[in-house]
Amino acid sequence: MRSNDESYVMVFDCGSTNIRAVAVDSTGNIQAFSSLPNSSCQQPDGKPGWLIWDFEDIWRKICVVSREVLRVVEPRKIKAATIITWGADGAPVKRDGKLTYPPISWQCPRTRELADKITEYISAWEIFKITGYQIIPFNTLFKIIWLKKEAPEALEEAYTWLMMPGLIAHRMTGTFHIDPTIASTMMAMDLGKRTWSRKMLEIAGLDESFFPEWKEPGEVLGYVTEETGRECGLPSKTPVVVCGHDTQFAIFGSGAKPGELVLSSGTWEILSIRVDSFNPTKKGFEEGLIFEADVERGLWNPQFLMIASAVVEWVLQNFFRDIGERKYETIIGEIEKIPLGSGGLIFIPSFVRESGPLRKYGTLGTILGLTLHSTRSQIIRAVFEGLTFQMREALKNLVESLNIEVNCIRVVGGGSRNNLWNQMRADASRLPVIVPAQREAATLGAALISLVGIGQYASTDEAKKSFFAEEKIFYPNLVNGEVLNKIFEKYLRALEDLKSLYRAIG
């Protein structure tokens, strides 16, 4: 659909699996987009398994997808550009922006030993109370500590540290910055105060002066340079607006109101809510809750991270290789023929991650109840039921940890396209599930805050009136909910039994 509006924001949505450029008009419609795959790579001079990001390759892809979009949308109509990326990863840079060490990927195992030893200096509970974060090996602070120990010259030569949005924004504008949404993924902030934690930085032997100036989402950071304009096709002097971590922009871009949960569903799922206080409770800590800084001041995003569509892809790869391109339509058709309960099969996702709603169980991914008569349709149905139960338990833990009431779940991202799964979520949670018309919530959130930043709208509230319109609502089926509740009880009992089993086998 074409819009008559002449104003567009170019959102560079850079994820760890795809690099995208998206042109969004001033009413929230995506007018053009282009995408290229992204992945970490082996560090050329590193040990086997040391994974980094090739930043020059990322920049090349940004330029390619930008030019592709500008074949559809006239460059002069781009009134602002902005960047959102995955969290935790960044790199030390010199004054001219050149890297002194490549960005270490969150997938790299080199910091695991440091993560195990951090409690020699500070307890995990204390870290959680300060930063809102659990001890996760890929947290940025561990990478900085690792560099200080293993490659000290990289930090000695560096002028500052930039996270991924900062690296890309500096290449576009020549300006250094960091914003609270991406910094809150570093395990280095005093999250309640929305600034650095001296205590956490001291553990890494750093102080605040090593980091660039704080900028809030929506601020104009700088302007596209002539060199960048030649490379990516954007007009020079185009304003570049501060955004940051894609998770928080997905929450913001979902249009969630008070009391509304947001489920960002993709390879991973993140169940979160916007709250007006930073309240890290012991219950939340024990269940694996994390907090991140919201896009807007005075708000925080408590959340649970869970494996999701990656499991579905594994099942498709191993059991559905013969179904061709329309794979999701095919599996949904097969699932619909299977009654609730999947013929007695129960799927348990993996709960060995450091952060997650059921991390206390410490179980690997498991399918229980297999017989010689089990079918692939029952297996895929069991997977969707198991992932739904995982979400339900996360919901329970979130509500109890924060002592809040919720009234619905907004689902965004790729997993929101599956109507059968959305209905399953509604039935299991006994809450309405709302799917916004525009599912690319992170891109939408970044575009909205950018249009406010350049004055296209006077406030986010004004912009939301134009951005959020059509929605599809899945209401709970109480009969199915009763059946799922009984299956869920079996699921929890199975988890308890598996916990004992996996502890016994190590």
Secondary structure, 3 states (H helix, E strand, C coil): CCCCCCCEEEEEEECCCEEEEEEEECCCCEEEEEEEECCCEECCCCCCCCEECCHHHHHHHHHHHHHHHCCCCCHHHEEEEEEEECCCCEEEECCCCCECCCCECCCCCCCHHHHHHHHHCCCHHHHHHHHCCCCCCCCHHHHHHHHHHHCHHHHHCCCEEEEHHHHHHHHHHCCCCECHHHHCCCCCEEHHHCEECHHHHHHCCCCHHHCCCECCCCCEEEECCHHHHHHHCCCCCCEEEEEEEHHHHHHHHCCCCCCEEEEEECCEEEEECCECCCCCCHHHHHHCCEEEECCCCCCEEEEEEEECHHHHHHHHHHHCCCCCCCHHHHHHHHHHCCCCCHHHCEEECCCCCCCCCCHHHCCCCEEECCCCCCCHHHHHHHHHHHHHHHHHHHHHHHHHHHCCCCCEEEEECHHHHCHHHHHHHHHHHCCCEEEECCCCHHHHHHHHHHHHHCCCCCCHHHHHHHHCCCEEEECCCHHHHHHHHHHHHHHHHHHHHHHHHHHHHC
